[in-house]
Amino acid sequence: MATVLVPGGAGYIGSFTCRALRKAGHEPIAYDDLSTGHRELAQGELIVGDIRDAGRLRDLVAKRTITAVIHFAANALARESVREPAKFYDVNVGGMITLLEVCREAGISAFVFSSSCSTYGVPRYLPIDEAHPQAPISPYGRTKLIGEWMLRDYAVGYGLGYAALRYFNAAGGDGEGRLGEWHEPETHLIPLALEATRTGRPLTVFGVNHDTPDGTCIRDYIHVEDLAHGHVLALDHLLRGGESLELNFGTGKGHSVREVLESVTRVVGREVPVTIGQAQAGDPPCIFADAHRARELLGFHCQRADLDDIVASAWAFHRTILERPRAAMPERR
């Protein structure tokens, strides 16, 4: 059993990963400043703190026998990063430096990093494999790529073992309404479509004339439970002394915006109201993963790749948590 520090452990993917760690026999310690995470989602122990606070991290590591780190804490809205790049470099890069230095001082040598397919930028070919050039088009994507560069250098200089996991589109919930996607503001398609069915306020579809079969953008949606399981596999690989990894996590299949909306309609039983907007500059028509290396090196397989299953599990969380009146929702601190 490993004691694992999980910065960002009260967030969407972090909370699922803490739950998966516990199921696998590890002890996760969620460390989160709750700026975008939620106390209600934390699985097990939660320590409130900022990843830029070196003193607090050193104190925590000194008091607990931390074996490894799975790092999720970051600002993650690509469009916001264009408007406020300083905020993203401060947290995503500055926080990464602080965390890596604390790990180096404490002798923690297994580090799993939440990276992103945004490090690839506009696809030059499909599916995207790990050899695809990394040319991010947003400050957010650049901060994730810098994080990967830092890991490579710490591996050479200090012997750090790491796994940089490049996600495609995380989606879904636990199916029981206890864990799911909860962002403020929400920017992801599936929860926005679910909200549109509830409120009747139209969802904006950005472009219907893309070079795709139905004219709408295509993305690779991976169930968050599969993604969390992949983190545990990567951690166990490192703890066994395995080599450092840089891997894609996706299903290897894309679904269009129109297909997602049709799935939401089937699951909820109400049509998603939409309005058509202009295509977004720099928004690729189609992105999906080549994830064969994760299968070969970790034995990773997506168990929940069916789109209706993903949407139904997200709907269970949405209707039990996000439909509650704000006054009735648990207090966040």
Buried (B, 14 or more C-beta within 10 A) or exposed (E): EBBBBBBBBBBBBBBBBBBBBBEBEBBBBBBBBBEBBBBBBBBBBBBBBBBBBBEBBBEBBEEBEBBBBBBBBBBBBBEBBBEEBEEBBBBBBBBBBBBBBBBBEBEBBBBBBBBBBBBBBEBEEBBBBBEBEBEBBBBBBBBBBBBBEBBBEBBEEEEBBBBBBBBBBBBBBBBEBBBBBBBEEBEBBBBBBBBBBBEEEEBEBBBBEBEBEEBBBBBBBBBBBBBBBBBBBBBBBBBEEBEBBBBBBBBBBBBBBBBBBBBBBEBBEEEBBBEEEEBEEEBBBBBBBBBBBBEEBBEBBBEBBEBEBBBBBBBBBBBBBBEEEEEEEEEEE
